[in-house]
Amino acid sequence: MDQDSTAEQGMTPIRIAPVERPERPARPAKRRTAVRIGVPVAVAAVVATGIGLVPALASDEAPDLPAISAQDLVAKALGSTTDTFSGTVRVSADLGLPTALTDAVTGSGAIGDLARSAGASVGGADPQLKAVELLGGSHTLSVAADGPERQRLTLSGEKSGYELVHNGDQVWAYDRDSRQALHFTGAGRADGQHDAGRAGIGSLTPQDVAKQLLDGSAETTSVTVSGTERVAGHAAYRLSVKPKQSGSTIDEIRVSVDAEKGFPLAVQVRTTDGATALDVRFGTLSYAKPDAKTFDFAAPKGAKVVERSADALPGSPLPSVLPTPGAGHDTADAGHDAGVIGKGWTAVAHGNAGAEAAKGLAKFTGRQVDGGTLVSTRIVNALVTKDGRVYVGAVTPETLQAAAKQS
């Protein structure tokens, strides 16, 4: 029997009291965390409603750590204030995104040429578009952070390179291939409305992915401590997060948490077809303070500099391809143009917004099913009905079709 099975069957899940988040020093409003740290408060709600108090087990390869309950491990992660580090992050993604979509975003192939001729923004230094490129294949990022106001990420290849630098109220994004530099100003406004951590590629770090994926509801999610491992040389406990519902495309999310600091070191998303759809983990990691010069940036000579307000900073690409199990609730009503059907891991969003784009994508990648045209990825499925409505969720096609019939 493998390590995970032994841990999950070790004890009967019981109800425990909610976790109280440890007190943290107050920070000025403008110090928004640009590289998001820690596990969201919603995990505490998951823990409070029926997880197993399962001790972490050690194998020959895994570190021998003291037993810890999921409640205590989540509290440790919630209490982590680590925001100074440097190292490398390995992103391995097999989301099964339609080629037509990735070509349109990256400007590759005939679809990319078509998008470019239509005036669409493709390729270049846009952080969100660059992040979509990372959602396929394997990539390594160099990362550095010195608190919430200074971060740097570098993506280097044999023929290309990309920089994303946040220093105070300035954010730079530079693409070596296109020689385009985007300069965002106003990222540190005191009203807290601008957050450099929204800059697409910057969200693909273990701590930020953990925050987005672990936003689960207590009613639909179970959490256990399933083992220990070493990540980037650091001893870690592993949280196993699973949906209680059937109908989701997600089988399990694993989050590795530094045993000493409570810092998320790795996130792995496994699907019901047995695949690892996403694996984001530190390859190397030091908690030493990076040199201040690390966060200096000047556009190279000859680069085309485009000035933009921080209002234009894009959001993370992950919500569009991964589930947000804590967000769903039943709003199905024939009188609504848009809403969410169901809740938790099987929530399905529906509406008319983006229907034209969805129809266009469906022509290239969709297949005919009962109720309309289905566009599939490894995690997210979308159904475009004959009357132009769109239903999207990290659910099986059957669950999607049932939701469409319900609305």
N, C-alpha and C positions, 0 to 999 in steps of 0.2 A: 504493500500500500504506500502511495506516495505521501510526501510531507503534508501537502494541503489537505488530503482526505483525512489523515490522522488527526490534524488540528481541528477540522470542522466537526468530526464525530467524537471528539474527546469529551465534551460536556454538553448537557442540554441547555439551550438558550433560556435565559431568565430575564425578567424585567428588572431594570435598575433605575436609580434616580438620575434625572437630567444632569449633564455636566455643566458646571459653572465655568465660564471663561475667565482665566486669570486676569488680574488687573495689569494694564500696561501704562507706561508713562504717556501723558497727553502730548500730542504733537500739534504744531500749527496746522491750520486748515490747508495751507498750500502744499504741505509735504505729502503729496499723494504718492502711494507706492507704485512706482513705475514698473518694476519687475515684481509681479504679485507674489507675496510670500504666504505660505501656510495653507491650512485646510479650512474651508468655510465653516461658519457657525452651524450651518445646516447639518453637518455631520454629527454634531452633538445631539441633535434631535433624533437622528437615526439610531445612535447609540442608546438613547434613553428609552427606546421602545422595543427592545427585544433582541439584543445581540447575544452571542455566546461569550461567556467569560473564559475564553480559550487561551491557555498559555502558549507563548511562541516556542516553537520547537527548533532545535538545531540539528543539522545533519553534519556529515564529515566536512562538507564545503562551507557550511553556514557558520557564522559566529555563535558561540555559546553565550546567550544573553539571559538575564533574569526573566522569569515569567512575568508577563504584563497583560492586563485585561485590555480589551478594546476601548473601554471607557477611559482608562488612564492614558492609553496611547493617543487617543483623539485629544484629550486634554493637553497632553504634551505638545502635540502638533499645533493646537490652537494657541498655546502659550509661547510658541517660538517667535522670537523677535529678530532672528537672523536676517540681515539684509546687506551684508558685506561679504563678498565672495568673488572668486574667479575660477575659470576652468573651461571645460568643453562639455557640450550637450549633444548627444546623439539622437537624432530623430529618424525613426524607421516607420514608414506608413504604407499600409496596403489597404486603402479605403475603397478601392474599386471605383474610383471616380470615372465618369464617362470621359473618353478621350476628347470628345467634342468640347467638353467643358474646360478641361485643362488647356487644350489648344487655344481656345478663345481667350483665356485669361493670360496665358504666357505669350501669345502671339505666334504660336507654332502652327505649321501645316496650313492647309487650305482654309480651315475654320478661323485660324488666327489672321490670315490675310483678309478674309471676309470681314472680320470684326474691325480690323484696322482701316479698311476702305470705308467702313460705315462711320468712322470717326470715334470708335470706342477706344478707351484707354487700355492698352495692352502692353505687357512687358514694362521696361523702365524701372524706376526706383520706388514706385508705390509700394509701401510696406505690406498692405493686405494682399495685393496681387502676388508679391514675392512669396508671401506665406503659403499661398495656394500651391506653389511649386514644391514646397516642403511636404505637402500632403500626399506625396507619391515617391516611393523609393527611399533611399537612405542618404542622410546628410549629417554633417558635423558642424556645429556652431561653436565659436569661441565666445565666451560670455564673461562679463565683469560687472560688478555692482558695488557701489559705495553709498549705501543708504537709498532713500526713495527718490533722490534728485539726480543721481548719476548712474547711468547704465550704458553698456556698449555690447553690441552683438556683431559678430563678423562671420559671414558665410563665404568660404573660399573654395574655388574649384580650379581646375587646370586652365580654363579659358575665361573664367568669369570671377567676379567678386562682389560682395555686397556688404555695406556697413550701415548700421543703425545706431546712432549715438544720441543719448539724452544727457544734457548737462544744464541743470537749472531750468530756465524757461525756454531753452533752445533744444530742438530736435532736428537732427540731420539724417537723411536717408540717401545713400549714394550707391548707384549701380555702375560698376566698372565697364560692363559690356556696352551699355547705351550711353555712358558718360553723362548720365543725368543725375543731378543732385537736388533733392527736395529739402527746403529749409522751412521748418514749422516754428513759429514764434508764439509766445503766450502760453506755453505748456504748463507753467507754474503759477497761474493766476490764483489769488487768495480765495476766490469763491469756490475753488475746487472743481470747476466745471471741465477742466482740461486735464487729462491724465495721459502721460506719455506711454504708459503701459498698454494703452489701447492700440499702439502702433503695430498691428498685425503680427509680424514675425516675432515681435517682442513677447507675444503671449505664448509662444511655443517653448516654454521652459517647464520643467517638472512641477514647480510650485504653482504656476498659473494654470496648467492643465489640470492639476489636482483640484484646484478651487472650482473650476468649471464643471468637472465631471462628477465631483462628490456632492453636488448640490441636490441631494436626494431627500425624499420625504420619508418619515419614519414608518408610514403605513405601507410603503411599497418596497423598502430596501432593508437588507440585512447586512450587518458588518461584523466580521470576526478578525482576529489576529491569526494569520494562517502560517506564519513561519518567520525565519530570519534569513538574511543574506548580506552580502557585501556589495556596495555600490560605490564605485570610484574610490575604493579603499576604506570606506566608512561602514562600520557595523550598523545594520538597519533592521527594524521590524517591518513586516509586511502586512498591510491591511487588505482584506479581501472584501470587496463590495459587490453584492449580487442583487438583482431584482427578484422580488418575490412573485411578481406577476409573470404570466406566460404571454407570449406575443411580442416581446421585445427582441431585437436582433443582438442585444448585448447579453453575454453570458456572465462576464465577470470583469471588474475593474480592480487592478492591483496597484496599491500605492505603497512605495517603500519610504519609510520615515527614519531619519537619522536617530539612532538609539540615544545619543547624547544630547543633541540639539533640537530634536523634533522637526527638523527641516525636511520637506519632501525631496527625495533624491531621484525617484523614478515613478513613472506611471505607465501601466500597460493595460490596453483594452483588448479583451478577448470576445469574439463573437460566437453565436450559437452554432456556426458552421465549423468551429474548431480553429479558426484563424486568429492570428494576432494582428488586429487591424492597425494598432498604433502602439509604439513603444518609444517613450521619451525618457531619457535617463542621462545623468551626469556620467561622462567618461573619465574626467579628472575633476577634482574639486579641492580648492583651498579656501579656508575662511579668513585668510589674511587680508588686510586692507589693501586694495590695489593702489598703485601709484596714481597721483592726481592727473598726471599727463595722459593716462589711459583714456580719459574722457575729453581730451582736446580733439577738435576736428576742424579742418579747413578744406574747402572744396578744391580738388586738384586743378591745376592750370588747364584750361580748355574745356572744363566741365560746363554743361548748361545748367545754370542754377535757377530753380523755380521757387519763388517765395509763396508760402501759404500760411494761413492762420492755423493755430492749433485746433480750431473748430473742425478742420478738415482731416484731422488724424483719424484713420480708419479704426474700426473695431476689430476684435479678434475674428479670424475665419472659422474658429472651432464651432460656435453655436450652429452654423449652417450644416455641419457634417457630423456632429456628435450630439448625443442626447443631453437635455437638461431636466432630469427626472423630478426635480422639486418644483418646476414651474407650472406644470399642467393642472388644469381643473376643468370641470365640465361646463362648457358654455354653449353646447349645441342647441341651436334654436333656428328654426326656418327663417325667422325674421332678421337674423344677423348676417351681415356680409362676410364676417371673419370671426374667428374664435378658436378655441381649443376643445377638442373632444377627448374625454377621459382625463386621467391624471397619472403622475408618476412616469414610469419607464415606457408606458404605452400611450402617452399623450400624443394626439395628432392635431397639428395646426391646419386650419383650412381657411380659404379666402380667395378673392379674385386678384389681389395684389401680385404682380409679377406673372400673371397668367400668360401674357403674350410671350415673355421670355421662356416660360416653362413649355409652352406649345412648340416654340422653335427648337428647344433642346430635345423635346420628345420626338420630333421628326427625325432627328439624327440617331438617337440612342434608345428610344422607347420601344416597347412591344405591346401589342394589343392584348388586353385582359378584360374580364368581365367588369364593365363600368367605365372603361376608358383606356388610356395609354399609361403604362407603368415605366418609370425611369428608376433604375435600381443602382445602388452602390452597396458595398459590403455592410454598411450600417444604416444609412438613410434610404428610404424609399419614398417616391413621390408618385401620386396618381393624378393625372390630368383627365378630368371627365369630359364627355362630349359637349356639355354645355359650358365648358371653359373654367370650371372651378378646379382648384389645386389643393390636394391633401398631402401633407408631408409629415413624416415621423420616423424615429429610429425603431421601426416596427416591421413585422413581416408583411408581405403583400396582402395576406389574408386579413390581418388586423386592419390594414389601411382600407381595404375594400369594405369591410364591415363598418368602419367609421363613416365612409362616404355614404353608405346606405342609411346610416343613422341620422345624418344631418338633413 
